[in-house]
């Protein structure tokens, strides 16, 4: 390959996009390495997983109309988190914590942009 052609190709490269792409790739890699191994599941996540497990095992009739209570008050959050978590469990045919938490990983990738 002629050196002049290589130099002209390098001159046309938008280096800002290359650096941005490398940064996004590094962030996705950092968020997804040992995703399932390093997951810690506590009481709130267990409560949410149990709701989604009922949907995965029992069908869509078990989808909740309300989400969890907010801070011990009578205020109820929306159920969309349960819907995404249940959809993930249905798509992966699994009720494992890694499968149920996949939407969180997916939305964390989307938040990078």
C-alpha positions in Angstrom: 0.0 0.0 0.0 1.3 3.4 -0.9 2.1 5.7 2.1 0.3 8.6 0.5 -3.0 6.6 0.4 -2.6 5.6 4.0 -2.0 9.2 5.0 -5.1 10.4 3.1 -7.2 7.8 4.9 -5.9 8.9 8.3 -6.6 12.5 7.4 -10.3 11.7 6.7 -10.9 9.9 10.0 -12.9 11.8 12.5 -10.8 11.1 15.6 -13.5 12.5 18.0 -15.8 9.7 16.8 -13.1 7.1 17.2 -12.4 8.2 20.8 -16.1 8.3 21.6 -16.5 4.8 20.2 -13.6 3.5 22.2 -15.0 5.1 25.4 -18.5 3.7 24.8 -17.0 0.2 24.1 -14.9 0.4 27.3 -17.9 1.5 29.4 -20.0 -1.4 28.0 -17.2 -3.8 28.7 -16.7 -2.5 32.2 -20.5 -2.8 33.0 -20.9 -6.3 31.6 -17.8 -8.2 32.8 -18.7 -10.6 35.6 -22.3 -9.2 35.4 -23.9 -12.3 36.8 -21.1 -13.4 39.2 -20.8 -10.1 41.1 -24.5 -9.6 41.5 -25.7 -9.2 45.1 -29.4 -9.7 45.7 -31.0 -8.2 48.9 -34.5 -7.9 50.3 -36.0 -5.4 47.8 -34.6 -7.3 44.8 -35.9 -10.6 46.2 -39.4 -9.1 46.6 -39.3 -7.8 43.0 -37.9 -11.1 41.7 -40.7 -13.1 43.4 -43.3 -11.0 41.6 -41.6 -11.6 38.3 -41.1 -15.3 39.0 -44.9 -15.6 39.5 -45.4 -14.1 36.1 -42.7 -16.2 34.4 -44.1 -19.5 35.9 -47.8 -18.6 36.0 -48.4 -16.6 32.9 -49.3 -13.0 32.0 -52.4 -13.1 34.3 -50.0 -12.6 37.2 -48.8 -9.2 36.0 -49.3 -6.7 38.8 -51.3 -3.5 38.3 -49.3 -1.6 40.9 -45.7 -1.4 41.8 -44.0 -1.6 45.2 -44.8 0.8 48.0 -42.5 3.9 48.1 -40.6 4.3 51.3 -43.1 2.6 53.6 -45.9 5.0 52.6 -49.2 4.3 50.9 -47.8 5.7 47.6 -47.4 3.0 45.0 -44.8 3.2 42.2 -45.6 2.2 38.7 -45.3 -1.5 37.6 -43.2 -0.9 34.5 -40.1 -2.3 36.3 -42.0 -5.6 36.9 -43.1 -5.7 33.3 -39.5 -5.4 32.0 -38.2 -7.9 34.5 -41.0 -10.4 33.7 -40.4 -9.9 29.9 -36.8 -10.7 30.4 -37.6 -13.8 32.4 -40.0 -15.0 29.7 -37.5 -14.3 26.8 -34.7 -16.1 28.6 -36.9 -18.9 29.9 -35.3 -18.4 33.3 -36.0 -17.0 36.7 -32.4 -16.6 37.6 -31.2 -13.2 39.0 -29.0 -12.6 36.0 -31.9 -13.1 33.6 -34.3 -11.0 35.6 -31.8 -8.2 36.0 -31.0 -8.1 32.3 -33.2 -5.0 31.6 -31.2 -3.0 34.2 -28.0 -3.9 32.3 -29.6 -3.1 28.9 -30.8 0.3 30.1 -27.4 1.1 31.7 -25.9 0.6 28.2 -28.5 2.9 26.7 -27.8 5.5 29.3 -24.2 5.8 28.1 -25.3 7.6 25.0 
